[in-house]
Amino acid sequence: MTRTASDTMPSGTTGGTPQILLSHHLKQLKLPTVLREYEKVARECAESGVDHPRYLLRLIELELIDRERRTVERRIRAARFPAVKSFDTFDFTAIPGLNKMLVLELARCEYILRRDNIIALGNSGTGKTHVALALGLAACQKGFTVTFTTAASLVSQLLEARDERRLLKLQRDLASVKLLIIDELGYVPLSSTGAELLFETFSQRYERGSTIVTSNLPFEDWTSVLGSERLTGALLDRLTHHVSILTMNGDSYRLKQSAARRRNPSSGAEQNQATQTVDPDTGEILTP
């Protein structure tokens, strides 16, 4: 018996409710952008005389673009950034000693492929956290997994995990992430146990993943935080083997704003608005 075209086609293509079936199938295939855009794109292609292959190409390209956007958003959420920062809002002129070309080169994320590290050293309020966050965002956009934490928070997590007998799992998770950002090393002295656990974290990532560390202390003062010259030396040996060091010494944004307020206590609201500055670490607008 001869089979007709209708005999070989899926039933949904010959039924009376193609939109409902199409919606169902696209949801099953997890193509939300195609579901959302196919009617609009069909109208545009019909008006422009675009053929069916190019119509399908437009839809698939939209799906791929939207899927990548959603994937990046998931990486950003998983990184647990305290704020999302980019270099578009960073004032390089405020830190003239910072090597801008090096920072922008690092934003290409090739150091992650080499498993190199980055250390940002400088006074409080000079934008170290902003730079770390912007590099973390760039890494998420390039397809790398990122975790952001402060040194004090990380040590607290490690100690808690040890007490709850899940330290090995946490250490595996920290070792597997492509970029680990540890902010504010040096702000809080660590216990001997906490310092040892932090050292283990660096050791487990040595030449396996990239780490960014920000600190307000020069290397010679890290012993005051870690509590042991031997431990500090071993940590720096691993951390600085393949490293880019960003020197970010300068006047604090917050101190500059405080001084400006003292000099101009009666300045008007319009002048205040014109001289607003963004705190490089918190992202908050600093107003006189």
N, C-alpha and C positions, 0 to 999 in steps of 0.2 A: 504493500500500500504506500502511496506517495505521501510524504509528510509536508505539510505546508509550513510557511514561515511562522504562523501563529502557534503551530504545535511545538516548535523548538524554542520559542521565546519564554522567558519567565512569566508567570501568571500576572505579576504586578504591572508588566508593560502593556497588557491588553485589558486590564480591569478598568473600572469606572472611577477609581479614586487614586490616581497616580501621585498626587501631592502628599496624601496621607502616607502612602507606602514609601515614597521617597524620603519623607521626613523620618519615618521609622528606620529605614535602612541606613541613612546617614548617621543617625544617632547610634545605631549598632556598630557602625564602622568607625565611630568616634571622629567624625568630620564636622565639627560644629560650625566652622567658618564657611564651608561649602553650603551647609544647611541655611545659614544666615544670609549668604550673598548670592545664591544661584539665580534667584528670580531677577534681582537687580542687574547682575552681570548679563543675564540673558537678554534683558531689554536693551542694555547698552550695546551688546554685540549685534542685536537685530537692527538697531538704528544705524550702526556703523557698517553693516554688511560683513561682519566677521564670521568666518566659517566655524563649523563645529569643533575641529581640533584646537583652534586658537581660543575658542570659548572655554573648552575644558582646561587648556593650559592656564588661562587667567584664573580660573577657580582653584586649580591645584597650587598655583603660585601663592594665591592669597592664603590658602590653608597652611602652606609651609611657613610663610612669613608669620602668621598668627601663632602657629605652633611653636616656633622659635621664641617669639615674644613671651609666650606662657612659660616655656622652659626656663628662660632667663629669670622671669619673675619668681619661679619656684626656687631657683638657686639663690636668689637674693633673700628670700624668706628663710631658707635653710641656713644661710650665713649668719643670721641674727645680728645684722648691723644695728647699732643704736640709732643710726640715721643713714639715709642714702645720700652719698656725696659724690661729686664728680670734679674734675679739674676745671670745668667751666666756671665754677664759683670760687676757685682758689686764687688768692692774690699773691702771685709770685713776687711782685715788686716789694712787698712788705718784708720778705726774707731774701735780701740780695745775695747772701752767701749760699743759698740753695742752688744747686746745679739743675736748672730747669730742663735743659736738654736731656740730662740723665733721667730725670723723673718721667718725662714724656716718652723716652725710650723704654723705660720699665713698664709704662702703661700698655705697651704692645704685648706684654706677658711672655716674652720669649725666655725670661729668666725662670719661669715655672717649668718650661720644657727641659731646662738645664738643671733644675732642682737647686737653684741658687737661692740665697737668702737676702733680705734687706733689713738694715737697721737704721732707724731714724732717731738721731740724738739731738736734743736741744732743750731750751728753757720751756717752762709751762706757757701755754697760750700762743705758741708759734706755728701751730697748724700741723703738728705731727699726726694727730688722729685723723684730721681731714685727708692728709696724703694717704694714710693707711686705708681709709675707707674708700677713697677714689681708686686706689690700686685694687682693692677688693672688688669693687663694682666692675672695673675693667676685666678682671679675671672671670667674674660671673658671665659677662657679656661674651667672653671668648670661649666659654664652654667648660671652665674649670670649677670644681667644687671648692667652696670657701667656708671657713669657720672663723668668726670674730669673737674675741673674748679679752677681758683684761687679765693681767697677770694674777691679781688677787682673786678674781673670780675663778680662774682656771685652777689655781691651787686649792681653793675651797672645794671645787668639784672633784678634784683628784682625791682629796682627803675624805670627802663624803663617800665617794665610790669605794675607796679602800675599806672604810668601816662597814659598808653594806655588801662587801665581797663581789663587787662588779667592776673592780679596777681594770682588770684585763680587757673587758669589753670597751670601756672608755678609752683605754690606751690604744686599742686597735682602731677605734673610730678616729682618734686624733692622728694616728699614723697614716691612715688611708686618705685623708682629705688632701687635695692637691695644694691648697694654700691655707696655712694657719696664721692668723693675725693675732699677736699678743700685744695688747696695748698697755701702756702705763707701768712698765717694769721699772721699779725703783721708787714708786710712790709709797708703797707699804712694805716694811721689812717682813721677811718670810721666816717661818719656823724652820728648824733644821730638817724636819720631815717633809714639810712643804717644798723646801728648796731642792731636796733630793728627788721628789716626785716631778718637779718641774724639769730638773736635769734629765730625768729618764725620758720625759716627753721630747726634749730636744734630741737626745741620743737616738731615740727610735725613729725620728724623722731625718736623721743625718743622711744626706745624699739619697733620700727616698722621696722627699717632698720639700716644698719651699715654705719658709717661715718669715714673716715680717714682725719685727719687734720695735716698739717705740719706747724710748726712755728719756727721762730728764737728767740722767746721770751719765758722766763720762765713764768709760770702761773701768778706769782705775778705782771708781767708787762702787762698782757692782758688788764688791765683797761685803759692803755694809748692808746690802739687801739679802744676799745669799748666805752670809754668815760664815763662809769658809773660803780661804784663798785657793785651796786645792779644787773645790767644787767650781768656783768661779773660773779658774784657769781652764779646767776641762770643758766647761760649758762654752766659753769664748773660743776655745780651740775648734770646737765643732761648728759653732754658729758663724764664725768668721772665715772658715776655710774657703767657701765660695760665697762672697758677699758684696753687695753694694751698700756703701754707707752714705746716708744723707745727713749732712750737717745743717741743723736748723736753729742755730742760735740767733737771738735777736730780741727786740723788745716785745713784750706780751701785748696782744691786741687789747686785752682787758685793762692792762695798766695804762695803755695809751688813751683809752676812752675815759678812764678815771681821771687822768691828768687833764684831759680836755674839759671835763666837767668842772674841775677846780679852777681852771683858767677862765672859763666863760660861764659862770653860774647863772647869768640872766639872759643867755642867748634865747632867741625866739623859737617857736615851734617849727617854723619853716626852715630855719637853719639846721635845727636838729634833724629834720627829715632828710635834708640834703646831705648830711654827714653821717648817716647811718652806716654802720660797719657790721659785717657778719662775723660772729665768733668762729674762728677756724676749727675749733674742736667740737663745739656743741651745735653749731649751725644757727644759733639764736641771733636775732638782730640786736645789736648793742646800740642803745640810744643814749645820748647825753642826759 
